[in-house]
Amino acid sequence: MSRLTSQKGLDLLFGALPGIISKGGQLALLGSGDPDLQARFLTAEAQYPGQVSIRIGYDEALSHQMIGGADVILVPSRFEPCGLTQLYGLRYGTLPLVRRTGGLADTVADCSLENLVDGLATGFVFTDSETESLLHAIHRASVLWSRPSLWRYVQRQAMSMDFSWQSAAKSFHLLYQRII
């Protein structure tokens, strides 16, 4: 569920797709934008029938069904001031796999060993805007997915995150009290 632009980092998927498919993964994408990216994704769908599904356009109801039915929601943005997609994933228990930038870095805690032990892990984070970095994060997600009890633990952590206005207002209120 994305605008298909280079800002969103979706071009990284073209190099990663063979690795995703070879490990039994699938890709479902809903969005529109850059005609070249649209054409490349439609070509990938034809190349990997049954494993890649592309829907050009936007459909609110379908986007929620896709998020709810997925294991991971990929947000490899090159820059992202805030981002809502990863927040939907957190709420649905569809673990976000994001590039560390802007609001994505602020809202998704990587499934590092330390974060798992401390009960903070909510998804998967990669740093470099390169296919290899994305593939490494996908591999880490695959390893965690192969451990169902640990996967469910992280899903519960993700679903318990509170990014509501009420929570933000409370945080700002506490901050202002400390300043005064």
Beta strands, then each sheet from edge to edge (+ up, - down):
strand 1: 2-4
strand 2: 27-33
strand 3: 52-56
strand 4: 72-75
strand 5: 95-99
strand 6: 124-126
sheet 1: 1+ 2+ 3+
sheet 2: 4+ 5+ 6+
end
